[in-house]
Amino acid sequence: MPRPELSDQRIAGSFRDPSGFLFNRGGVLYRQVNRVFGDHYATLISSGLYKHLRESGLMISHEEVDLAPADSSRAYKIIKPALVPFISYPYEWCFSQLKDAALATLEIQKIAIEFGMSLKDASSYNIQFLSYQPILIDTLSFEKYKEGRPWVAYRQFCQHFLAPLALMCHTDIRLSQLLRVHIDGIPLDLASILLPIRTRFSFSLLTHIHIHARSQARYADKGGKARDAHLTRMGMLGLIDSLQSAVRKLNWKPAGTEWAEYYSETNYSERAASHKESIVREFLSVIKPNCIWDLGANTGRYSRVPAHMGISTLSFDVDPAAVERNYIECRRHRETSILPLVVDLTNPSPAIGWHHAERRSLLERGPADAVLALALIHHLAISNNVPLPILAEFFRDMTRTLIIEFVPKTDSQVQRLLASREDIFTDYSENDFLEAFGRFFRIDQSVPIDDSKRSLHLCIRKADA
Amino acid sequence: MKYGTGLRAAVMLSAIAVLLLPGVAAAYIDPGTGSYILQMVLGGLLGGLFAIKVYWKKITAFFRKKSLEKKVDAETRAE
């Protein structure tokens, strides 16, 4: 019998569920299905649920492979799931991404009930985005539905989806970041405290968050009562319908945040903007990356340059309003090459969870083939006081090729940043920039942008950097 | 479909009554128990509302179909 290879690496985020686990062998991702889940897996396939969800674009496809298991004592089958190009996390999603992921989860649960199965977890980490489409990536999330049994994932759904959406909508959009701290979703008692009084007059939020939180506290030490709980099939469908209605009613429109109106306030003329686009296009045709990270992308105007060239593009911005607009645009035009995400580069997503490894940091999910850093450097160097040599190191760790815009002190946007503070940035000039980045990168091309004081640089990381 | 105003008011009042009940100190033993109990309590109501919604949709779809048939008949006769 073939033996598992010593080089198998278990994926840290998949240890909780005894149904199976993900592992990496020779750079390929596999999932072991354990015998304990065998019966449920067989039902998933034989009931037609897997086929239906896969064809609806709601669930990741996989193929069964004849491979030595990573843990043969417990193995039932080994499957090879289709790859998701970039794993993102709920605290990196804008409001509508989280909302779409929530609705996808509920739709999957509704369909699963029709096929005689039920979701046994409703973690937001089980959903990933293939461009604008949310998709379930955990094949082992289903169990056979037993009529009369309540939904085991109800609490998790409320903590992972409903509570953060309600907080983002009714309290403050930035509260999505509570998901970074609470890896199993926002505790409902905390959500209940933070939500305004008026949410108690919404039937769905009153029941699924406020009363739910009270019910959790009330029965916290009465575990035995859970065994007596009963929910009819109609009650289950009513619960899902009520949650769908609750999620659909939550809406948030971006307005009044720092960057939402940035493009209307930028100092670029249309001539400068289109020249900048053409230089970026030219640089991209030289380096030909498969994927690119656009840092500080705002609403994604320049992310669309690589995206329209068929390059898989991650469009990061710190502002949830800008990312929301970007995502809505992607969804409206069914753009398949862009994934907008909320990331604060001055405090990027860290590694979190058990052993600092359940959810990976942004840099651990790299390096990117290429990075686009347009109109960004002055914000990092001047607003955030990061010296140019340290910035160059950051980009060296992130990518092999870099397209970066230098914005000099004479630029009106930099003048704006300096208007309310002392200019302590004596080492911020184009020469300082070229010297700092020249330590790690070969500056392949430098092109001044027409009708502006700015310049674009194509940098290739040195082999010994 | 919108839920009836009277029914909604009754639900709100019973919900407020539940909220006013004294809460038990949060000893974190089985965080799922309260969720299970709540589903049991809500199940009858939400299931009932869902059933009404489904049947209401069927009734309105039936009448929509009837009125569409009449319209098509009238148009056919006019031709």
Interface residues (C-beta under 8 A of the other chain):
Chain A: P150 W151 V152 Y154 R155 C158 D189 R200 F201 F203 L206 T207 H210 I211 H212 R214 S215 Q216 A217 R218 Y219 A220 D221 K222 G223 K225 A226 A229 H230 L231 T232 M234 G235 M236 L237 G238 L239 D241 S242
Chain B: Y3 R8 V11 M12 A15 V18 L19 L21 G23 V24 A25 A26 A27 Y28 I29 D30 P31 G32 T33 G34 S35 Y36 I37 L38 Q39 M40 V41 L42 G43 G44 L45 L46 G47 G48 L49 F50 A51 K53
